[in-house]
Amino acid sequence: MAKFSETGPRSPVVESIRVDKVSPRYRTGHTIRAVFAWTFALIGLIPVGVMLITAFKTRADIVSTPPKLIFKPTLEGFVYLLTDRVQISAKEKEELLANYENLGWMDRVALQSGQKINGPSEFVGTLKNSLIIAGLSTLLAVGLGLFAAYAFSRFNVMGKNDLLFFILSTRMLPAVVVTIPLFLMYRQLKLYDTHLGLTLLYTVFSLSLVVWLLKGFIDEIPKEYEEAALIDGYSRMQAFYKIVLPQAVTGIAATTVFVLIFAWNEYAFALMMTSESARTAPPGIATMLGIGGIEWSAIAAGALGFLIPVVIVTFALRKHLLRGVTFGAIRQ
């Protein structure tokens, strides 16, 4: 007489798989894989850990030999990052010390280094530029690339393979090769050092990645769904918005993260195509020298602050990102 579980009779195949899963061999292999995964993850996080520690060190602790792992945390790096300061004389320092209790905490930190806050730094403006340019270029690239990918996936476009190869070839072009021609063209078109110029540039260079990624995702969505919708009286655009778009959300989310990371971290174009008004955070952090020497704590604090928005977006889309990366890997 067959034995029944809560879900039905026990199959010999299910029983063998169940026994295999709890076998010592399986547990050992699972443990080894977990150890390797955690080891590689920790190794990859070492630069982030060093950056985090450096952001809370004083200048003396940063340049000390051997490096200090135990130190008194300070917000000196963040003050240097967010403020513009000037050196003060011993007399000015004594006057400020006499009024020490009435000073703000940022003024107190600057005073400890013999400096006085002169105003806000340029980092806040460069970070704002990064948010505007990266956000707009990502929306434009994903929006335009989505329609192009749908057209390549669903219609018989003349010379489709040649067009797809041409689109992909633009991604292979190193930024250094086209920097000088683009610089001259942007100067003539009055797009140099503008938000519009850098947004258009990032959008164009991201379109190839968007088209190729989203075409692969849309190819995995059965055409029969749209054909049934068209038979029911939907227009092609209605079928796209109500049938294709909801099923392609995971792919769109994954593509959005990749494009945003490119636009957010891009350095070469941001350095050559901007000077002040539209300069983004990557070249702004790299050219941060400080007063009386390189302020490594401020650079580390800026890199940490620059990293946080991308981490937040990636964490918010983590479920869609995982599904999008593995989309179409399993077929029925």
C-alpha positions in Angstrom: 0.0 0.0 0.0 1.4 3.3 -1.0 2.2 5.9 1.7 0.8 9.3 1.2 2.3 12.6 2.3 0.4 15.9 2.7 0.7 16.5 -1.1 0.1 13.0 -2.4 2.0 9.7 -2.8 5.7 9.7 -2.4 7.5 9.1 -5.7 10.7 7.1 -5.7 12.4 9.9 -7.7 11.4 12.5 -5.1 12.6 10.2 -2.4 16.0 9.7 -4.0 16.4 13.5 -4.6 15.4 14.2 -1.0 17.9 11.6 0.3 20.6 13.1 -2.0 19.9 16.6 -0.7 20.5 15.7 2.9 23.5 13.5 2.2 26.9 14.4 3.7 28.3 14.8 0.2 25.8 17.4 -0.7 26.2 19.3 2.5 30.0 19.3 2.1 29.8 20.7 -1.5 27.3 23.3 -0.4 29.5 24.4 2.5 32.6 24.6 0.2 30.6 26.7 -2.4 29.4 29.0 0.4 32.9 29.5 1.8 34.3 30.4 -1.7 31.4 32.8 -2.3 31.9 34.6 1.0 35.7 34.7 0.5 35.4 36.3 -2.9 32.7 38.7 -1.6 35.0 39.8 1.3 37.9 40.2 -1.0 35.8 42.4 -3.3 34.7 44.5 -0.4 38.2 45.3 0.9 38.6 48.5 -1.2 35.2 49.7 0.0 36.2 48.9 3.6 39.5 50.8 3.2 37.6 53.8 1.7 35.1 53.7 4.6 37.9 53.7 7.2 39.9 56.4 5.4 36.8 58.7 5.4 36.8 58.8 9.2 40.5 59.2 9.7 42.5 62.3 10.4 45.3 63.3 8.0 47.9 62.1 10.5 46.3 58.7 10.9 46.0 58.3 7.1 49.7 58.8 6.4 50.9 57.0 9.5 53.2 54.0 9.0 52.2 51.2 9.6 48.6 51.9 8.8 46.3 52.4 11.8 43.4 50.0 12.2 42.4 51.4 15.6 41.9 55.1 15.7 39.5 57.8 17.0 36.9 58.5 14.3 36.4 62.0 13.1 34.2 63.9 10.6 37.2 65.9 9.4 37.0 64.4 5.9 33.3 65.2 5.4 33.9 68.8 6.6 36.8 69.1 4.1 34.6 67.7 1.4 31.6 69.9 1.9 33.3 73.2 2.6 35.8 75.6 1.1 38.4 76.8 3.6 41.3 79.2 4.0 44.4 79.1 6.2 44.3 81.5 9.2 47.0 83.1 11.2 47.8 82.4 14.8 46.1 85.7 15.9 42.9 84.8 14.0 42.9 81.3 15.5 43.2 82.8 19.0 40.2 85.1 18.3 38.1 82.1 17.1 39.1 80.0 20.0 37.9 82.7 22.4 34.5 82.3 20.7 34.8 78.5 20.4 31.4 77.7 22.2 29.4 79.8 19.7 31.0 78.1 16.6 29.2 75.4 14.6 30.6 71.8 14.7 32.0 72.2 11.1 33.8 75.4 12.1 35.3 73.7 15.1 36.6 70.8 13.0 38.2 73.2 10.5 39.7 75.3 13.4 41.5 72.3 14.7 43.5 72.2 11.5 44.2 75.9 11.5 41.6 76.7 8.9 38.4 78.8 8.6 35.4 77.9 6.5 35.0 80.3 3.6 31.8 78.8 2.1 30.4 75.6 0.5 32.6 73.5 -1.7 32.0 72.5 -5.3 31.3 68.9 -4.4 27.6 69.5 -3.7 27.2 71.1 -7.2 29.1 68.3 -9.0 27.0 65.6 -7.2 23.8 67.5 -8.2 25.1 67.5 -11.8 25.7 63.8 -11.7 22.1 63.2 -10.5 20.6 65.3 -13.2 22.8 64.1 -16.1 22.9 60.4 -15.1 19.1 60.4 -14.4 18.0 62.1 -17.6 20.4 60.1 -19.8 19.3 56.8 -18.3 15.6 57.7 -18.8 16.2 58.8 -22.4 18.4 55.8 -23.3 16.0 53.2 -21.8 12.9 54.9 -23.3 14.3 55.2 -26.8 16.1 51.9 -26.7 13.0 50.1 -25.6 11.0 51.0 -28.7 14.0 50.3 -30.9 14.4 46.8 -29.3 10.7 46.1 -29.7 10.9 47.0 -33.4 13.9 44.8 -34.0 12.3 41.9 -32.1 8.8 42.0 -33.7 9.2 43.4 -37.2 11.1 42.4 -40.3 13.4 45.4 -40.5 15.4 45.7 -43.7 19.1 45.0 -42.9 18.3 44.1 -39.3 21.5 42.2 -38.7 23.6 44.9 -40.2 21.8 47.6 -38.2 22.2 45.7 -35.0 25.9 45.2 -35.7 26.3 48.9 -36.4 24.6 49.8 -33.2 26.8 47.4 -31.2 30.0 48.8 -32.9 29.4 52.2 -31.3 29.8 50.6 -27.9 33.2 49.2 -29.0 34.6 52.7 -29.7 37.0 53.9 -26.9 36.1 57.3 -25.5 39.6 58.6 -26.0 39.3 58.1 -29.8 36.3 60.5 -30.2 37.0 62.9 -27.4 38.8 65.5 -29.6 36.3 65.6 -32.5 33.4 65.7 -30.0 35.2 68.5 -28.1 35.5 70.6 -31.3 32.0 69.9 -32.4 30.6 70.8 -28.9 32.4 74.1 -28.9 30.9 75.0 -32.3 27.4 73.9 -31.2 27.6 75.7 -27.8 27.1 72.4 -26.0 30.4 72.4 -24.2 30.1 72.4 -20.4 26.3 72.1 -20.5 23.9 69.6 -19.0 22.3 69.0 -22.3 25.5 68.2 -24.1 26.7 65.6 -21.6 23.1 64.1 -21.3 23.0 63.6 -25.1 26.4 62.1 -25.1 25.7 59.6 -22.4 22.3 58.8 -24.0 23.9 58.0 -27.4 26.6 55.8 -26.0 24.2 53.9 -23.8 21.6 53.2 -26.6 23.6 50.3 -28.0 23.7 48.5 -24.7 20.0 49.2 -24.1 18.9 47.9 -27.6 20.8 44.7 -27.4 19.8 43.8 -23.8 16.1 44.7 -24.2 15.9 42.9 -27.6 17.0 39.7 -25.9 14.4 40.1 -23.1 11.6 40.9 -25.6 12.5 37.9 -27.8 11.7 35.7 -24.8 8.1 37.0 -24.6 5.9 34.8 -26.8 4.4 36.6 -29.8 1.2 34.7 -29.3 0.2 37.0 -26.4 0.3 40.0 -28.7 -1.5 38.2 -31.6 -4.3 37.3 -29.3 -4.6 40.9 -28.1 -4.6 42.1 -31.7 -7.4 39.7 -32.5 -9.4 41.0 -29.5 -9.3 44.5 -31.0 -6.2 46.0 -29.4 -4.0 48.3 -31.4 -0.3 47.5 -31.7 0.6 50.3 -29.2 -2.1 49.0 -26.7 -0.7 45.5 -27.0 2.8 46.8 -26.4 1.8 48.7 -23.2 -0.6 46.1 -21.8 1.1 42.9 -22.8 4.8 43.3 -23.6 5.7 46.1 -21.1 4.5 44.4 -17.9 6.3 41.2 -18.8 9.5 43.1 -19.7 9.7 45.0 -16.4 12.5 42.7 -15.0 14.6 43.2 -18.1 14.0 47.0 -18.1 15.0 47.2 -14.5 18.2 45.3 -15.1 19.1 47.4 -18.1 18.3 50.6 -16.2 20.8 49.7 -13.5 23.6 48.9 -16.0 23.0 52.2 -17.9 22.8 54.2 -14.7 26.1 52.8 -13.4 27.8 53.7 -16.7 26.5 57.3 -16.7 27.1 57.7 -13.0 30.8 56.5 -13.1 31.8 57.9 -16.5 35.0 59.9 -16.2 36.6 60.6 -19.6 33.8 62.6 -21.2 32.9 64.3 -18.0 36.5 65.5 -17.7 37.0 66.7 -21.3 33.5 68.0 -22.1 33.0 70.1 -19.0 34.9 72.7 -17.0 32.7 74.2 -14.2 28.9 74.4 -14.8 28.2 70.8 -15.8 31.2 69.0 -14.2 30.1 65.8 -12.5 31.4 64.1 -9.4 34.0 61.6 -10.8 36.4 64.3 -12.2 35.5 66.6 -9.3 36.6 64.1 -6.7 39.7 63.1 -8.7 40.9 66.8 -8.9 40.3 67.5 -5.2 43.7 68.6 -3.9 42.9 70.4 -0.7 45.0 72.9 1.3 48.6 72.1 2.2 48.5 68.6 0.6 46.1 66.1 -0.7 43.2 65.6 1.6 42.7 61.8 1.3 40.0 61.7 3.9 37.9 64.2 1.9 38.5 62.1 -1.3 37.4 59.0 0.5 34.3 60.7 1.9 33.4 62.0 -1.5 33.8 58.5 -3.0 31.7 57.1 -0.2 28.9 59.7 -0.8 29.2 59.1 -4.5 28.7 55.4 -4.0 25.6 55.6 -1.9 23.0 56.6 -4.6 23.9 53.7 -6.9 23.8 51.3 -4.0 20.3 52.6 -3.0 19.0 52.2 -6.6 20.6 48.8 -7.0 19.2 47.6 -3.7 15.7 48.9 -4.5 15.7 47.0 -7.8 17.5 43.9 -6.6 14.6 41.5 -7.1 14.0 42.8 -10.6 17.7 42.8 -11.3 18.1 39.1 -10.3 15.1 38.1 -12.4 16.3 40.2 -15.4 19.8 38.7 -15.4 18.4 35.2 -15.4 15.4 36.0 -17.7 14.9 33.3 -20.3 17.5 31.0 -18.8 14.9 28.3 -18.2 12.5 27.3 -21.0 9.5 25.1 -20.7 
